[in-house]
Amino acid sequence: MKVKIVNKSKHTLPEYATEESAGFDVRANIDSPIILKPMERTLVPTGLFIELPEGYEAQVRPRSGLALKHGITVLNSPGTIDADYRGELKVILINLSNEVFTVNDSERIAQVIVAKHERVQWQETEQLQETNRGSGGFGHTGKK
């Protein structure tokens, strides 16, 4: 699928890391390093602006390497970019580790997945169809 992109960053267009990657990496586009203290969060610009087709969204997700090695994740994961949004793609990072982390320019800070979505039309009813599961949730299938 083709998606229009405006690249105002200092970096090349986002790329998929492998042939079968679901998400493409986005990079920090900053003039100076950002120091993230433990439990601190920040908004990191990418310099990217996209125009998604109607019926699609982009989800901003953490990079597993940053999460495992440094405790850095996307705070509102997954962050949603709607098809009618035309502002800069920015990423809310949080440091969940006990150590200071430095975000440098061009660092891959998140991955983005573009996906089709549906809109619902609510159909009010007095009762829902019964299932084996019923209202069981929040660990109800765990060990007893």
HELIX and SHEET records of a PDB file:
HELIX    1   1 SER A   64  HIS A   70  1                                   7    
SHEET    1   A 2 LYS A   4  ASN A   7  0                                        
SHEET    2   A 2 LEU A  48  GLU A  51 -1                                        
SHEET    1   B 4 PHE A  24  ARG A  27  0                                        
SHEET    2   B 4 ARG A 108  LYS A 116 -1                                        
SHEET    3   B 4 TYR A  56  ARG A  61 -1                                        
SHEET    4   B 4 GLY A  79  ASP A  82 -1                                        
SHEET    1   C 2 ILE A  34  LEU A  36  0                                        
SHEET    2   C 2 PHE A 101  VAL A 103 -1                                        
SHEET    1   D 3 ARG A  41  PRO A  45  0                                        
SHEET    2   D 3 LYS A  90  ASN A  95 -1                                        
SHEET    3   D 3 ILE A  72  VAL A  74 -1                                        
END                                                                             
